[in-house]
Amino acid sequence: MSDKLFGLIGRTLKHTFSPAYFSDKFESLNLEGYDYTTFEFEDPATIVELKSRPEIAGLNVTIPYKESILLHLDAITEDAFNIGAVNTIKVIDGHWTGYNTDVMGFGDMLETIQRDRPIMDKALILGSGGASKAVQYVCEMRNISYQVISRKGKYNYKSLTREMLSNADLIVNTTPLGMYPNVDEKPNLDYNLISEKHSCVDLIYNPEKTLFLIECEARGAVIKNGHQMLIGQAEHSWKIWNQP
């Protein structure tokens, strides 16, 4: 039995990055008795079972539970409350506090993009889930106006106009379209309207280049996948778990 157990809550976690990343971290820091595992749940209501595990010290949360996890928390930070989604949980004596390190990771990523492209006024955010809410929050903090495009929202792919797509400086895919193993999928955009003025980000990191990014790069856009954000949110999670 682990002295301190950390883990990732999600539905399908076979190819997740987190266990190997944190296992390497524990080894590099010579932390004995530390372990990181995955917790797959088909029914979000059964997540509460983890509260009976005294060895759990911290958790990450991925799709599709970043919003439904709120029902199981004992406390939540102001940022996570404002975003409406949690991807990191700190556990002390069975007390669960929710944080959002997606917003930290995406903020770090956007900062690197803006070093080369400081003028960024308009964004299109594809998808409306928990990760999308973190992206929206960062855009608000950086005074970037944005429009959320989703299948069932007020603005969907059919109502997305040529002007909206052409005028966007930043396009962020927060959906799972194109994620391994479904690598032949992509958001339904008119990619011929993408140009060198666009910065296109996909929060997916596997594959390294999704079909969305391939299409955007072929038309001159600056592209970035979700790897930097993934590392950033993981490191911010580690800091949170180790705060006194």
Backbone hydrogen bonds in HBPLUS format (Angstrom, degrees):
<---DONOR---> <-ACCEPTOR-->    atom                        ^
c    i                          cat <-CA-CA->   ^        H-A-AA   ^      H-
h    n   atom  resd res      DA  || num        DHA   H-A  angle D-A-AA Bond
n    s   type  num  typ     dist DA aas  dist angle  dist       angle   num
A0003-ASP N   A0033-GLY O   2.86 MM  30  4.85 132.8  2.08 124.9 139.4     1
A0004-LYS N   A0033-GLY O   3.01 MM  29  6.24 165.0  2.03 153.9 152.3     2
A0035-ASP N   A0004-LYS O   3.04 MM  31  6.48 147.4  2.15 162.1 167.6     3
A0005-LEU N   A0055-GLU O   2.81 MM  50  5.55 167.5  1.82 146.4 144.0     4
A0057-ALA N   A0005-LEU O   2.82 MM  52  5.76 159.0  1.86 150.5 155.1     5
A0006-PHE N   A0035-ASP O   2.82 MM  29  6.12 159.1  1.86 150.2 157.4     6
A0037-THR N   A0006-PHE O   2.94 MM  31  6.47 148.8  2.03 140.7 146.7     7
A0007-GLY N   A0058-GLY O   3.23 MM  51  6.80 138.9  2.41 138.0 149.8     8
A0060-ASN N   A0007-GLY O   2.72 MM  53  6.15 156.9  1.77 155.7 163.8     9
A0008-LEU N   A0037-THR O   2.98 MM  29  6.54 140.9  2.14 144.1 155.8    10
A0039-PHE N   A0008-LEU O   2.73 MM  31  5.83 163.0  1.76 163.6 157.9    11
A0009-ILE N   A0060-ASN O   2.80 MM  51  6.14 163.9  1.83 147.4 150.5    12
A0062-THR N   A0009-ILE O   2.91 MM  53  6.21 161.4  1.94 173.1 177.3    13
A0010-GLY N   A0039-PHE O   3.13 MM  29  6.46 156.5  2.19 155.3 155.2    14
A0041-PHE N   A0010-GLY O   2.88 MM  31  6.20 157.7  1.93 157.2 163.9    15
A0016-THR N   A0013-LEU O   3.34 MM   3  5.22 168.0  2.35 110.5 109.4    16
A0021-TYR N   A0017-PHE O   3.28 MM   4  6.35 162.1  2.31 153.6 158.4    17
A0022-PHE N   A0018-SER O   2.95 MM   4  6.09 172.8  1.95 169.5 168.9    18
A0023-SER N   A0019-PRO O   2.89 MM   4  5.90 152.4  1.96 144.9 153.7    19
A0024-ASP N   A0020-ALA O   3.00 MM   4  6.07 158.5  2.05 144.7 149.7    20
A0025-LYS N   A0021-TYR O   3.10 MM   4  6.36 148.2  2.20 137.6 146.9    21
A0026-PHE N   A0022-PHE O   2.85 MM   4  6.11 163.2  1.88 153.4 156.4    22
A0027-GLU N   A0023-SER O   3.04 MM   4  6.24 157.0  2.10 145.0 151.3    23
A0028-SER N   A0024-ASP O   2.88 MM   4  6.07 159.7  1.92 148.8 154.6    24
A0029-LEU N   A0025-LYS O   2.99 MM   4  6.15 142.8  2.13 147.8 157.3    25
A0031-LEU N   A0026-PHE O   2.89 MM   5  5.08 175.1  1.90 154.5 155.0    26
A0030-ASN N   A0027-GLU O   3.10 MM   3  4.97 160.6  2.14 101.9 107.4    27
A0046-THR N   A0043-ASP O   3.02 MM   3  5.78 155.2  2.09 123.4 129.4    28
A0047-ILE N   A0044-PRO O   3.21 MM   3  5.56 165.0  2.23 110.6 115.1    29
A0049-GLU N   A0046-THR O   3.02 MM   3  5.73 165.2  2.04 119.4 123.8    30
A0050-LEU N   A0047-ILE O   2.99 MM   3  5.95 162.2  2.02 129.3 132.3    31
A0051-LYS N   A0048-VAL O   3.01 MM   3  5.60 157.1  2.06 116.4 123.1    32
A0052-SER N   A0049-GLU O   3.28 MM   3  6.01 168.9  2.29 117.6 121.0    33
A0053-ARG N   A0050-LEU O   3.03 MM   3  5.44 162.5  2.06 119.0 120.8    34
A0056-ILE N   A0053-ARG O   3.23 MM   3  5.88 165.9  2.25 119.8 123.9    35
A0091-VAL N   A0057-ALA O   3.13 MM  34  4.89 165.0  2.16 128.8 125.2    36
A0059-LEU N   A0089-ILE O   2.91 MM  30  4.94 159.1  1.95 141.1 146.1    37
A0089-ILE N   A0059-LEU O   2.71 MM  30  4.94 157.8  1.76 152.1 152.6    38
A0061-VAL N   A0087-ASN O   2.82 MM  26  4.32 145.8  1.93 120.2 119.2    39
A0065-TYR N   A0062-THR O   3.04 MM   3  6.01 161.3  2.07 137.4 136.3    40
A0069-ILE N   A0065-TYR O   3.03 MM   4  5.59 144.2  2.17 138.2 143.4    41
A0086-VAL N   A0066-LYS O   2.80 MM  20  5.03 163.5  1.83 140.4 143.4    42
A0070-LEU N   A0067-GLU O   3.17 MM   3  5.85 161.9  2.21 117.3 122.3    43
A0071-LEU N   A0068-SER O   3.28 MM   3  6.05 158.6  2.32 119.5 122.9    44
A0072-HIS N   A0069-ILE O   2.93 MM   3  5.54 157.9  1.98 119.9 126.5    45
A0073-LEU N   A0070-LEU O   3.38 MM   3  5.45 170.5  2.39 108.0 110.7    46
A0074-ASP N   A0096-TRP O   2.86 MM  22  5.21 153.3  1.93 139.9 148.8    47
A0075-ALA N   A0096-TRP O   3.10 MM  21  6.48 135.4  2.31 156.2 157.6    48
A0098-GLY N   A0075-ALA O   2.93 MM  23  6.28 160.4  1.96 136.1 138.7    49
A0077-THR N   A0098-GLY O   3.04 MM  21  6.31 159.8  2.09 166.7 168.2    50
A0081-PHE N   A0077-THR O   2.92 MM   4  6.12 154.4  1.98 150.1 157.9    51
A0082-ASN N   A0078-GLU O   2.88 MM   4  6.12 162.4  1.91 153.4 157.6    52
A0083-ILE N   A0079-ASP O   2.91 MM   4  6.13 150.9  2.00 149.7 158.3    53
A0084-GLY N   A0080-ALA O   2.79 MM   4  5.86 151.4  1.87 143.2 151.6    54
A0087-ASN N   A0099-TYR O   3.09 MM  12  6.43 149.1  2.19 149.6 158.8    55
A0088-THR N   A0099-TYR O   3.28 MM  11  5.07 150.9  2.37 141.0 134.9    56
A0099-TYR N   A0088-THR O   2.76 MM  11  5.07 158.0  1.81 159.4 160.1    57
A0090-LYS N   A0097-THR O   2.95 MM   7  5.28 159.8  1.99 151.5 155.1    58
A0097-THR N   A0090-LYS O   3.00 MM   7  5.28 160.5  2.04 148.6 154.9    59
A0092-ILE N   A0095-HIS O   3.13 MM   3  5.18 158.7  2.18 138.3 142.8    60
A0095-HIS N   A0092-ILE O   2.91 MM   3  5.18 161.3  1.95 114.0 119.9    61
A0105-GLY N   A0101-THR O   2.87 MM   4  6.11 164.5  1.89 150.4 154.1    62
A0106-PHE N   A0102-ASP O   2.78 MM   4  5.93 167.4  1.80 155.8 159.2    63
A0107-GLY N   A0103-VAL O   3.01 MM   4  5.89 148.7  2.11 130.5 139.7    64
A0108-ASP N   A0104-MET O   3.01 MM   4  6.26 154.5  2.08 147.1 153.1    65
A0109-MET N   A0105-GLY O   3.09 MM   4  6.34 157.1  2.15 143.3 149.5    66
A0110-LEU N   A0106-PHE O   2.82 MM   4  6.02 167.4  1.83 156.7 159.6    67
A0111-GLU N   A0107-GLY O   3.04 MM   4  6.15 148.8  2.14 141.4 149.6    68
A0112-THR N   A0108-ASP O   3.31 MM   4  6.66 147.8  2.42 142.7 149.6    69
A0112-THR N   A0109-MET O   3.09 MM   3  5.36 123.0  2.43 100.5 114.0    70
A0113-ILE N   A0109-MET O   3.18 MM   4  6.58 152.7  2.26 148.4 156.2    71
A0114-GLN N   A0110-LEU O   2.91 MM   4  6.14 157.5  1.96 151.4 157.4    72
A0115-ARG N   A0112-THR O   3.40 MM   3  5.36 149.3  2.50  94.4 103.0    73
A0116-ASP N   A0113-ILE O   3.20 MM   3  5.87 141.5  2.36 113.3 120.8    74
A0117-ARG N   A0113-ILE O   3.03 MM   4  6.17 145.8  2.15 139.0 149.1    75
A0145-SER N   A0121-ASP O   2.89 MM  24  6.08 135.2  2.09 162.0 154.1    76
A0169-ASP N   A0122-LYS O   2.82 MM  47  5.38 151.3  1.90 131.3 139.8    77
A0170-LEU N   A0122-LYS O   3.11 MM  48  6.45 154.9  2.17 151.5 158.0    78
A0123-ALA N   A0145-SER O   2.79 MM  22  6.19 140.4  1.94 146.6 159.4    79
A0147-GLN N   A0123-ALA O   2.97 MM  24  6.42 140.7  2.12 145.0 156.2    80
A0124-LEU N   A0170-LEU O   2.82 MM  46  6.31 152.6  1.90 155.4 164.4    81
A0172-VAL N   A0124-LEU O   2.90 MM  48  6.33 163.0  1.93 164.9 170.7    82
A0125-ILE N   A0147-GLN O   2.93 MM  22  6.10 169.2  1.94 150.7 153.5    83
A0149-ILE N   A0125-ILE O   2.83 MM  24  6.05 164.9  1.86 154.1 157.3    84
A0126-LEU N   A0172-VAL O   2.78 MM  46  5.98 170.4  1.79 166.2 169.5    85
A0174-THR N   A0126-LEU O   2.90 MM  48  5.71 161.8  1.93 152.0 158.2    86
A0127-GLY N   A0149-ILE O   2.74 MM  22  5.85 165.7  1.76 154.6 159.7    87
A0133-LYS N   A0129-GLY O   3.09 MM   4  6.42 149.4  2.18 149.6 158.0    88
A0134-ALA N   A0130-GLY O   3.31 MM   4  6.67 146.4  2.43 142.3 150.2    89
A0135-VAL N   A0131-ALA O   3.10 MM   4  6.45 156.8  2.16 149.2 155.3    90
A0136-GLN N   A0132-SER O   2.83 MM   4  6.11 159.7  1.87 154.3 160.2    91
A0137-TYR N   A0133-LYS O   3.02 MM   4  6.17 155.4  2.09 140.5 146.8    92
A0138-VAL N   A0134-ALA O   3.08 MM   4  6.37 157.5  2.13 149.1 154.1    93
A0139-CYS N   A0135-VAL O   2.99 MM   4  6.24 162.5  2.02 152.9 157.8    94
A0140-GLU N   A0136-GLN O   2.95 MM   4  6.25 156.3  2.01 150.8 157.2    95
A0141-MET N   A0137-TYR O   3.02 MM   4  6.30 155.4  2.08 146.9 153.4    96
A0142-ARG N   A0138-VAL O   3.02 MM   4  6.25 135.7  2.22 144.2 156.2    97
A0142-ARG N   A0139-CYS O   3.16 MM   3  5.10 130.2  2.42  93.4 106.7    98
A0144-ILE N   A0139-CYS O   2.83 MM   5  4.86 176.8  1.83 148.1 147.3    99
A0143-ASN N   A0140-GLU O   3.21 MM   3  5.06 165.4  2.23 104.5 106.5   100
A0150-SER N   A0155-TYR O   3.04 MM   5  6.50 161.3  2.07 154.5 155.3   101
A0159-SER N   A0156-ASN O   3.10 MM   3  5.35 126.2  2.40 101.5 115.1   102
A0160-LEU N   A0156-ASN O   3.04 MM   4  6.18 115.1  2.48 145.3 162.3   103
A0165-LEU N   A0161-THR O   3.15 MM   4  6.43 162.8  2.18 151.1 155.1   104
A0166-SER N   A0162-ARG O   2.85 MM   4  5.95 164.1  1.88 152.0 157.2   105
A0167-ASN N   A0163-GLU O   2.91 MM   4  5.83 156.6  1.96 147.8 153.5   106
A0199-SER N   A0169-ASP O   2.83 MM  30  6.15 147.1  1.94 149.0 159.6   107
A0171-ILE N   A0199-SER O   2.91 MM  28  6.33 157.3  1.96 158.3 162.8   108
A0201-VAL N   A0171-ILE O   2.80 MM  30  6.18 165.1  1.82 163.5 168.8   109
A0173-ASN N   A0201-VAL O   2.80 MM  28  6.25 162.4  1.83 160.1 164.1   110
A0203-LEU N   A0173-ASN O   3.08 MM  30  6.22 177.9  2.08 167.1 166.4   111
A0179-MET N   A0176-PRO O   3.01 MM   3  5.46 163.0  2.04 139.5 138.9   112
A0182-ASN N   A0179-MET O   2.74 MM   3  5.56 122.7  2.07 147.7 143.6   113
A0180-TYR N   A0206-ASN O   2.93 MM  26  5.82 171.1  1.94 139.5 137.7   114
A0185-GLU N   A0182-ASN O   3.31 MM   3  6.03 157.7  2.36 123.3 123.9   115
A0189-LEU N   A0187-PRO O   2.95 MM   2  5.83 125.6  2.25 111.5  95.6   116
A0193-LEU N   A0190-ASP O   3.03 MM   3  5.96 168.4  2.05 125.7 129.1   117
A0194-ILE N   A0191-TYR O   3.07 MM   3  5.30 163.1  2.10 108.7 114.0   118
A0198-HIS N   A0195-SER O   3.12 MM   3  5.79 164.9  2.15 119.0 123.5   119
A0222-VAL N   A0198-HIS O   3.07 MM  24  6.43 155.7  2.13 161.9 158.6   120
A0200-CYS N   A0222-VAL O   2.74 MM  22  6.09 168.1  1.75 171.1 173.0   121
A0224-LYS N   A0200-CYS O   3.02 MM  24  6.48 136.6  2.21 155.8 159.4   122
A0202-ASP N   A0224-LYS O   2.97 MM  22  6.46 156.9  2.02 157.7 165.0   123
A0226-GLY N   A0204-ILE O   3.01 MM  22  5.00 170.7  2.02 126.4 124.3   124
A0214-ILE N   A0210-THR O   2.92 MM   4  6.23 158.7  1.97 152.6 159.4   125
A0215-GLU N   A0211-LEU O   2.94 MM   4  6.07 164.0  1.96 150.6 154.0   126
A0216-CYS N   A0212-PHE O   3.08 MM   4  6.29 156.7  2.14 144.9 151.6   127
A0217-GLU N   A0213-LEU O   2.83 MM   4  5.92 165.2  1.85 153.6 157.6   128
A0218-ALA N   A0214-ILE O   3.05 MM   4  6.14 154.1  2.12 144.8 151.4   129
A0219-ARG N   A0216-CYS O   3.11 MM   3  5.38 148.1  2.21 103.7 113.2   130
A0221-ALA N   A0216-CYS O   3.15 MM   5  5.48 154.3  2.22 148.8 140.9   131
A0220-GLY N   A0217-GLU O   2.99 MM   3  5.15 162.8  2.02 114.7 115.1   132
A0230-LEU N   A0226-GLY O   2.89 MM   4  6.03 154.7  1.96 151.4 159.1   133
A0231-ILE N   A0227-HIS O   2.96 MM   4  6.26 163.3  1.99 157.3 159.9   134
A0232-GLY N   A0228-GLN O   2.92 MM   4  6.07 161.6  1.96 146.7 152.7   135
A0233-GLN N   A0229-MET O   2.83 MM   4  6.04 167.1  1.84 156.0 158.3   136
A0234-ALA N   A0230-LEU O   3.04 MM   4  6.15 153.8  2.11 143.3 150.9   137
A0235-GLU N   A0231-ILE O   2.95 MM   4  6.17 160.9  1.99 153.3 157.9   138
A0236-HIS N   A0232-GLY O   2.97 MM   4  6.20 158.1  2.02 150.0 156.3   139
A0237-SER N   A0233-GLN O   2.91 MM   4  6.06 147.7  2.01 139.8 148.8   140
A0238-TRP N   A0234-ALA O   2.99 MM   4  6.30 156.2  2.04 147.5 153.4   141
A0239-LYS N   A0235-GLU O   3.06 MM   4  6.36 153.8  2.13 145.6 152.2   142
A0240-ILE N   A0236-HIS O   3.05 MM   4  6.28 158.8  2.09 146.6 152.1   143
A0241-TRP N   A0237-SER O   2.93 MM   4  6.24 162.6  1.96 157.1 161.3   144
A0242-ASN N   A0238-TRP O   3.19 MM   4  6.32 135.8  2.39 138.2 148.9   145
A0242-ASN N   A0239-LYS O   3.18 MM   3  5.21 131.8  2.42  95.2 108.1   146
A0243-GLN N   A0240-ILE O   3.23 MM   3  5.26 163.9  2.26 104.4 109.3   147
